[in-house]
Amino acid sequence: MNKKGISSKIARWALMLEEYDYVIEHRQGMRMRHVDALSRNSVCMINQDSLTLQILKAQNSDENVKAIKDFLKIKNQHDDYIIKGDLLYKSIKENDLLVVPEDMQMSLIKSAHVKGHFSVKRTDDHLINEFYIPKLKQKIEKCISNSTTCILASRKQGKQEGELHPIPKVEVPLDTYHVDHLGPLESTNKNYKHILCVIDAFTEFVWLYPTKSTSSQEVISKLELQNSVFGNPRRIISDKGSAFNSKEFDDYCSSESIQHLSVSTGVPRANGQVERLNSTIIAVISKLSKDDPTKWFKFVP
């Protein structure tokens, strides 16, 4: 942390380690071969044969598949199903598709999707000619809707508007915090309605705190929690919302020797760093919690 010219990436790593008690011990490179081996160890990719064996094992554990197999062993013929090498296939339009048991379907879909974070159609094309999964397209849509990588990638791209009056950026971790409230969100059984976003201006490291209100008291409580691990910043930048524009918050900043800078409310460019983050958080949380929007706080780290 005291090194001159520290990069933002290294600074983020340092911030993550701040939460732990540890001692850094230097070792010569000759004594670190076991660590180097981790990055150089060759690992075989899962091939089609091993996937087939996994599906066979899953089929043998699935009661519905076992019932169809037992029926075919007696009947020895069926218009829709066929057994090849102890594997159950479903015949559709002269194609024999390998039947994937229910408890393995989502993992197979996810495996096909993450190869390139393909669209619903491309993931469907990748699977539909080899495997039989009922309601495949719906299950692919569910898988993609829970993929954080795809949520972020699907956000609108384009040139970001500049700040009205850019605040000089100090290249020191934990020097400047941008803070803002996000919400109100759908109320939870814990009465959380908002998220307090705190972002370190240099490293862009983010802390998120579910809150029950936007009161100064609750903001101060979360900042005190932040201080217990990372210490206080030199300055805090916020909009002129009531939580940050109160005497209580001013008194807190004064007592902690924190410089508080206020920017225009309702003008995202004025506090652009945290405002851009807010749009990402909304997109991610909305999709991750779409099955039960009242449980959004479970996805706030």
LUMLUM-56036 format. One record per atom (N, C-alpha, C): residue in one letter; x, y, z. Coordinates in steps of 0.001 Angstrom, whole numbers, plus 500000, padded with zeros to 6 digits. Each point is the difference from the previous one (the first is absolute). Example, Ala and Ser with C-alpha at 12.3 -4.5 7.8 and 13.67 -1.06 7.14 Angstrom:
BEGIN
A513190494310507800A499110501190500000A500900501200500000S499650501050499280S500820501190500060S499230501090500730
//
This chain:
BEGIN
M500824498794500000M499176501206500000M500861501260500000N501261499849500458N500876501173500051N500857500143498753K499877499058499084K500798500032498785K499571501147499105K500983500700499420K499676501099499092K499489499444498675G499037500702499416G499489499607498690G499246498682500009I499358499677501097I499239498748500088I498826500032499020S499780498891499297S498908499952499024S498674499792500718S498907500365499331S498681499848500621S499671498528500236K500488499104499122K499731498576500178K500657499476501279I501289500337500191I500703499562501207I499358500609501231A499562501246499868A499359500672501133A498705499294500391R499241499524499004R498763499271500301R500305498705500747W501072499299499572W500393498782500708W500346500322501451A500725501092500177A500398500390501352A498780500296500867L498989500647499407L498785500306500756L499260498725500395M499966499030499106M499329498737500311M500698499287501156L501344500111500048L500761499335501058L499908500714501334E499563501271499970E499897500776501237E499035499365500997E499079499190499517E499010499396500888E500572498837500806Y501242499596499698Y500583498835500655Y501261500378500777D500298499209501017D501266500141500725D501006499066499340Y501099500537499530Y500981499170499309Y501395500609500134V500984499180499769V501397500448500020V500612499647498656I500618500963499346I500646499761498706I501423499508500239E500303498840499450E501329499412500157E500641499845498624H501205500509499844H500690499902498710H500691498646499879R499853499381498831R500703498761499702R500684500127498651Q501175499408499880Q500700500009498721Q499223499172498981G500178500353498735G499277499307498941G500215498497499997M501217499557500369M500306498572500012M499128499238500995R499464500715501002R499176499351501020R498511500114499682M499673500519498818M498596500222499648M499558499162498804R500743498923499726R499668499191498826R498629499338500128H499613499658501223H498700499357500188H498864500945499637V500218501328500185V498982500981499630V499982500194498491D501193500096499397D500081500152498544D499325498833499288A500089498822500603A499423498815499358A498498500116499820L499345500757500875L498547500140499900L499587500658498691S500810500975499539S499654500705498770S500487499273498759R500829498979500194R500572499304498845R499518498562499885N499271499557500997N499522498623499995N498952499817498908S500192499024499156S499042499772498914S498768499283500540V498845500464499589V498735499400500419V499209499630498754C499623498753499894C499250499546498828C498585500559500026M499542500465498850M498629500486499894M499037498811500009I498795500247500473I498988498942499996I499622499692498559N500204498763499570N499680499649498617N498604499395499911Q499609499713498779Q498642499507499770Q499767498657500677D501056499149500047D499846498691500623D499690500133501486S500722500881500693S499756500156501434S498627500614500242L499542500887499107L498661500575500125L498944498908499840T500232499110499036T499063498893499784T499914499110501239L501143499767500628L500013499187501217L499252500690501140Q500137501326500074Q499278500763501025Q498488499893499786I499598500100498731I498566499902499699I499487498592500290L500814498992499678L499611498616500292L499783499811501502K500922500525500790K499880499894501457K498740500716500492A499742501181499415A498812500768500393A498722499274499587Q500025499393498812Q498825499235499545Q499702498835500940N501055499328500447N499814498838500874N499506500387501393S500084501304500312S499527500479501304S498636500665499910D499504500179498777D498728500692499795D498857498983499882E499005500127500864E498910499023500040E499191499973498706N499745501164499407N499216500052498756N500729499319498851V501309500280499890V500792499390498928V500091498492500212K500218499583501231K500088498563500300K498702499281499650A498867500659500234A498702499387499682A499851499785498497I500442500992499210I499919499868498535I500941498902499521K501205499945500575K500962498961499625K499450498607500315D499416499857501174D499436498696500387D498871499595499056F499202500978499589F498902499725499066F500553499521498656L501069500671499520L500585499641498705L500650498622500035K500525499614501158K500620498677500109K498957498892499860I498788500321500421I498901499027499877I499371500071498612K499682501211499585K499298500231498731K500948499886498819N501256500459500219N501065499954498988N499762500920498814Q498954500805500048Q499743500931498898Q499069501110500488H500280501217499534H499163501144500368H500175501059498920D498909500656499653D500059500995498923D500865501206500364D500050500348501292D500680501238500406D501368499792500634Y500265498814500524Y501253499788500736Y500743498784499478I501324500048500189I500855498883499596I501194499937500954I500501498796500249I501180499829500853I501191499638499125K501089500744500178K501254499711499302K501114499945501037G500628498843500113G501105499883500947G499615500378501412D498820499600500429D499448500271501334D499598501464500204L500099500822498963L499577501401500076L498632500163499355L499155500811500624L498656500235499475L500005501207499065Y499444499810498806Y499876501071499009Y498525500210499676K499676501223499633K498646500303499531K500069500290498509S499143499357499243S499989500169498546S499049501132499617I500560501031499375I499213501149499546I500408500326498567K499049499890499089K500248500308498587K501231499260499480E500040498701500251E501059499113499517E501354500272500655N500029500850501016N501233500232500763N499875499340501367D501043499310500418D500022499401501335D500763500937500937L499271500579500955L500577500978500923L500207499366501368L501174500197500555L500330499439501305L499149500663501087V499281499203500768V499110500525501043V500829500454501198V499843501268500365V500727500561501144V499053500045501202P500309499279501079P499141500012501190P499877501406500585E498917500228500717E499675501342500488E501094500603500869D500610499201500880D500977500567500925D501331500358499340M500141499693498702M501234500327499284M499768501032498903Q498744500347499758Q499677500867498864Q500623501390500112M499837500661501147M500493501370500136M501520500065499945S500675499010500562S501470500009499953S500499499821498571L499306499180499202L500383499809498597L499748501272499200I498858500646500246I499683501258499314I501032501063500346K500327500099501280K500985500998500436K501356499738499370S500388498732499934S501279499632499398S500055500410498531A498897499781499276A499940500386498584A500007501512499845H499324500685500904H499882501465499905H501309500712500299V500711499587501063V501191500747500435V501196499821499072K499913499095499042K501102499865499042K500240501295499244G498950500796499824G500163501287499327G498936500983500403H499263499682501080H498861500811500446H499102500336498803F499600498907499317F499194500132498794F498584500466500326S499307500451498959S498600500400500134S499139498759500212V498716500223500261V499066498885500176V499987499120498758K499930500631498830K499914499239498748K501254499158499767R501171500603500189R501241499268499731R500203498871501009T499621500229501243T500101498933500996T499030498878499663D498807500378499558D498996499014499592D500506499187498815D500582500675499012D500537499310498818D501098499010500389H500764500365501032H501116499166500442H499519498691500636L498811500037500601L499511498841500754L498907499205499301I499170500683499225I498746499400499534I500188498807499072N501121499916499310N500217498895499070N500673498789500641E500365500107501285E500670498892500679E499269499503501235F499320500914500691F499422499651501293F498499500287500038Y499304499179500772Y498577500245500216Y499796500574501402I499572501263500037I499680500686501253I498651500680499801P498951499558500682P498684500642499841P500065501487500331K499249500797499228K499955501459500196K501411500597500019L500801499568499048L501407500399499953L500173501507499936K499257500661499111K500175501443499820K499698500768501282Q498941499607500708Q499653500673501258Q501107499839501033K500590498823500050K501062499738500973K501280500752499638I500256500158498704I501154500797499572I499804501457500395E498792500513499795E499699501390500371E500213500223501493K499597499033500805K500188500115501448K501480499994500352C500757499136499343C501442499917500246C500690501315499665I499672500567498829I500639501238499556I499586501170500878S498750500005500457S499530501106500841S500713500030501346N500610498868500403N500737499939501262N501510500106499804S500427500280498760S501429500128499707S500428501451500157T500797500276501036T500454501372500250T500776500547498814T500843499156499382T500793500446498851T499108500496498878C498907499263499727C499096500393498919C499178501227500370I499645500123501275I499255501176500442I500822501255499745L501273499935500370L500866501169499819L500246500274498523A500201498917499221A500296500176498579A498816500532499220S498770499739500482S498810500422499265S499597501436500299R500703500648500930R499678501388500296R500338500875498807K499282501099499878K500229500914498890K501426500532500043Q500624499966498835Q501353500521499887Q499970501351499300G501055500731500118G500054501299499337G500843500969500788K500218501142499429K500824501007500642K499309500527501244Q500729500010501103Q499466500525501241Q500151501517500024E498980500646500543E500091501442500123E501052500360501041G500735501070499758G501026500429500933G499398500687501201E500807500151501059E499543500691501186E499929501495499726L499121500676500716L499853501443499809L501275500727500383H500493499716501196H501242500589500480H500821498877500616P500839499351499197P500743498846500494P500772500321501276I499885499111500978I500736500161501253I501331499286499845P501110500674500260P501320499386499824P500089498659500724K500492498999499300K500098498658500561K501366499800500635V500008499603501263V501243499734500718V500312498517499871E501190499678499518E500347498604499747E500519499321501261V499150499973500996V500302499357501282V498767499216500438P500139498717500320P498840499224500455P499409500567501283L498684499955500100L499261500395501201L500122501482500335D500400500799499027D500077501446500234D498635500652499835T499261499571498965T498724500640499664T498916498953499791Y498866500193500655Y498834499144499794Y498923500782499255H499364499339499038H498749500499499420H498877499203500662V498975500676500500V498893499301500664V498668500442499400D499047499078500006D498668500320499478D499026498916500448H498724500337499999H498956499023500301H499370499489498706L499669498735500007L499311499376498877L498653499497500508G498925500351499316G498681499559500435G498982501129499904P498792499796500554P499623498823500794P499779498756499151L500410498855500551L499780498709499376L498808499329500678E499574498877499446E498860499299500585E500340499572501422S499123500299500938S500267499745501417S500178498514500268T500928499668500895T500280498612500344T499428499677501374N500058498712500357N499500499607501323N500886500529501120K501163500528499646K500872500650500974K499848501520499945N499014500447499220N499689501434499857N501100500804499315Y500862499332499245Y500987500733499209Y499308500618498791K500279501263499737K499377500691498873K501018500690499093H501225500184500493H501006500752499248H501352499298500099I500924500466499170I501391499553500071I500880501240500091L500886500024500984L501008501057500071L501220499521499227C500353500729498943C501149499646499167C501193500856500406V501115499348500246V501249500697500324V501053499495499029I500654500907499291I501020499592499037I501269500802500214D501126499303500042D501290500667500133D500378500599498651A500258501296499974A500203500714498734A501184499469499208F501071499585500670F501201499570499276F499905498550499539T499717499088500928T499985498576499653T498690499560499364E498935500808500172E498645499651499562E499476498757500719F500559499728501167F499502498919500854F498661500435500582V499051499073500043V498623500360500362V499556499269501266W499306500730500858W499333499417501166W498514500327499898L499155499015500259L498551500189499941L499386499621501341Y499138500882500513Y499362499758501289Y498481500117499856P499240498907500210P498534500123500018P499583500889501176T499062500898499779T499541500892501068T498475500033500041K499471500344501164K498554500075500182K499459501392499703S500906500970499899S499580501380499734S501162500745499365T499767501266499689T501075500857499486T500358501055501042S499849499661501254S500270500962501073S501497500202500200S500350501167500507S501400500295500314S500532499020501032Q499161499651500957Q500414499098501072Q500447498648499449E499239499473499034E500359498697499446E501232500095499106V500146501108499277V501206500208499194V501225500031500905I499909500747501080I501120500108500940I500336498632500596S498966499224500314S500213498663500553S500793499123499032K499663500066498706K500710499190499001K501429500513499789L500184501309500036L501345500554499838L500883499656501199E499401499927501176E500761499584501188E500420498536499875L499114499186499437L500344498604499731L501144499925498995Q499923500816498977Q501056500084498993Q501320500419500645N499927500977500881N501183500531500672N500666498947500874S499216499109500597S500557498989500899S500938499034499284V499846499889498683V500847499092499218V501045500758499184F499573501082499353F500873500679499044F500464501382500446G499487500501501113G500341501357500409G499172501018499236N500169501262500361N499237501069499354N500704500511498751P499239500438499006P500607500657498840P500340501449500344R500762500624499130R500287501428500195R498789500834499626R499252499538498991R498828500758499578R498912499067499487I498773500484500079I498820499291499505I499271500908499024I499626499439498848I499260500752498988I498597499411499901S498984500850500120S498613499542499926S499162501043499286D498736499635499713D499072501009499503D499418500746501205K499009500835499736K499432500812501079K498713499391500551G499944498670499985G498859499312500592G499914500287501486S498816499803500555S499766500374501401S500933499282500968A500380498771499687A500881499248500898A501379500632500113F500455500615498894F501351500559499965F500025501508500221N498822500601500038N499916501462500097N499504500448501378S500079499101500968S499484500307501334S501119500459500931K499613500652501080K500963500432501014K500660498789500650E499209498927500177E500523498779500618E501154499420499187F499842499994498668F501061499461499146F501201500942499972D499736501303499948D501100500973500042D500791499875501293D499290499828501109D500678499851501296D500852498735500031Y499463498931499401Y500763498749499958Y501295500193499208C499894500603498819C501186500217499167C501018500881500721S499522501029500669S500901500904500731S500707499262501130S499252499187500738S500594499281501132S501020498960499555E499835499488498761E500917498988499472E501054500602499072S500015501335499909S500965500718499136S499890499561498546I498761499840499538I499740499628498609I499481501220499253Q500603500294498855Q499512501094499165Q498790499502499206H498886500706500087H498786499595499292H499742500949498838L499976499442498783L499720500785498801L498624499619499478S499139500985499798S498652499760499476S499930500404498542V499308499185499203V499810500307498584V498509500101499731S499644500428498814S498600500268499668S499149498741500037T498864500054500678T499043498895500029T499260499932498671G499786498777499512G499233499833498764G500815500187498741V501309500214500144V500877500124498831V501035498888500094P499760498838499356P500872498842500139P501460500293499696R500253500906499048R501385500276499624R500806500597501145A499311500660500937A500710500673501075A500661499010500958N499400498830500169N500577498949500849N500069498723499176G500588500148498799G499909498980498963G500478498626500394Q501068499918500809Q500573498693500305Q499004499085500705V499307500519500998V499045499172500725V498676499886499245E499628501020499231E498752499941499233E500072498917498932R501153499860499341R500161498947498996R499929498625500658L500551499910501195L499930498748500743L498554499636500316N499202500986500367N498600499750500359N499237499307498884S500228500432498764S499277499396498879S500381498533499837T501265499675500282T500444498610499932T499355499173501101I499977500548501212I499426499278501140I498527499693499759I499260500989499526I498572499813499727I499790498868499008A500790499999498908A499852498969498966A500292498616500556V501080499883500768V500401498698500535V498997499484501023I499653500841500965I499094499567501066I498612499671499453S499525500793499049S498669499761499432S499910498629499356K501042499617499282K499966498712499313K500262498840500954L500924500191500939L500303498911500923L498836499695500937S499198501013500304S498906499807500962S498627500012499339K499948499758498694K498720500135499297K498967498968500460D500450498824500481D499048498996500479D499329500436501299D500707500781500807D499434500535501242D500672501336500286P499462501090499462P500619501323500152P500195500436501446T499231499417500933T500151500406501405T501259499416500636K500687499108499290K501219499388500537K501260500619499383W499894501208499443W501145500608499320W501202500168500914F499766500192501314F501111500261500924F500955498812500093K499534498789499635K500867498825500037K501107500073498956F499793500832498979F500991500123498936F500894501224500188V499848500673501143V500865501143500314V501134499481500861P501259500039499496P501122499408500748P500287500754501287
//
